[in-house]
Amino acid sequence: MRITAKADYAVRAMAELAAAGDACLTAEYVAGRQDISVRFLFGVLRELRLAGLVRSVRGPEGGYRLARPAASITLADVIRAVDGSLANVRDLRLSTLSHPGPAAQLPDVWRAVRASLRRVLEATTLADLAADDLPEQVLELAREYLDSPRDGHGR
């Protein structure tokens, strides 16, 4: 799976909003804190608003805030709002995907990839990020990655 810039920016912006609690933050403030183009961030915030994850508030004390408690918004929610499904195989439904011959087991591999992503992204909330307190299963997988003999790029 590849995390798009849009998904990364969306999660980072949402983490800023979660850390702010009930306060509103301007897009300019969030963009500055996270080194994101304001113009790009406005588009991301629009998608998050349409998905019901953020609210925009007008006025001198206005800006953006979470539409519901940070503990009820998972990283999967945020990524789905801006990118759609967590793991796609040529935009096909994985439940009905099948391949012939030696590739017959490949759909099960793709299903396992999606299940693994869900296990991490649906278990981690914005409140976890804001509190700097990730679920143990996520920390364990991160340690496993760092301890692997790979080249550090996940390849």
N, C-alpha and C positions, 0 to 999 in steps of 0.2 A: 504494500500500500504506500501511496505517496501522499503526504500531507501537503496540500496546496498552500500557497501564500495566503489566499483568502481565508482558509480554515485556521491557519496559524494566527493571523491577525484577529480573526473573530474571537478565538479563545483568549488571546492576550487582552483584547479590549474588554471582554466579559469578566476576566479576572480583575481588571482595574475597577470595573463597576461593582463587582462583588466586594472588593476590599473597601469601597466607599460606603457600603451599607445603604442607608436611605438617602444619602446625599446625591444630588445630580452632578454629573461631570460633563463638561463640554467635550465635543469631539476634538477640538484643538488641544485640550489638556491631555486627553487619552493618547492622541497621536504623538504629542511631544514626549510623554512618559514612555511610550512603547516604540518610538522611532518608526512610526508608520505615516505614510503620506495621508494628510487630512482628506484630500479628495477621494482617495481610495477607501479610507475609513468611513466616510459618509455613505458610500455604496454598501459597505458591509453592515453598517448600523441600520440602514434601510431594510436590508434583508432580515436582519435579526428582529426588527420591529414588526415586519410583516409576518414573521413566524411566531410572534407573541412572546419573545424572550426579553425584549427591552421596551421601555416606554420613552417617548420624547416628551419633555416638559418645556413649555414656552415661558418666556419672561426673563427678567434679570437674574433670577436664581435658577434658570432652566438649564437644560442639557439632557443627558440620558441617564437612566437608571434601570435596574433589573425590573422586569415585569412581575416576577415572583421570587420567593426566597432563593438565595444562592444554593442552599442545601437541596433544593428540588430541581436544579438545572444541572444536567450532566454534560460532560464534554461531548458525548455522542449527540445530545440535543443540539448543541451549538454547531457542530460539524455538519449534521444533517440539514440544518437550517440554511447553510450557505453552499454546501456541496452535494447534498442529496445522500444517497446510500453510502454506508461506510466502506464497502468493498464491492466493486462491480467487476464483472467479467463480460466485457463487450455489451453492457447494458442488458444482460439477460438475467432472468430470475434464477437464482442459484438452486431453488427447490426443484426446479424442473430441468435443470441443465444435465445433459448426458453427452458422453463422447464414446466413440467406438474403439475397439481393439485395445492396444497397450495404454491408451490414454483414458480408459474407462474409469479409473479411480481418481482422475484429476478433479472432477467436480467435488468429491469429498475433501480434497485438499483445499479447494477454494472455500468450501463451507467451513472448514476448520479455521482458515485464516479469518473469515468474517466473525466466527464465534470468539476467537482470541481477541480481536479488536474490540468487540462488544464487551468482553469480560473486563477490559481495562477502561474503555471510554464510558461505559455505562456505570461503572463503579466509582468513577472519579467525578466529584461535583465541583462547582465553582467555589463553594464554601471550603472544600478541601484545599484548593489552590490558595484562596485568600488567607487561610489559617496556616499555610505552610505545613500541612498535615495530610500527606497522601495516604491512601489505603495501603496496608501492609503488602497485599498481593502485587500492587503496582511497584512499590519500592523493591520488592523481591525480584521482579522481572527486570527492573532497571539495573539492579546489581548484577544479575545474570548477564545482561548485555555488556556491562562494563568489564566483567570478568572473562568474557569470551575472547578467543584468540583471533577474532576477525580484525579487519583493518580499521575499525573505528567508524566506518561509514555504514555499518549494517549490511555489508555485502558478504 
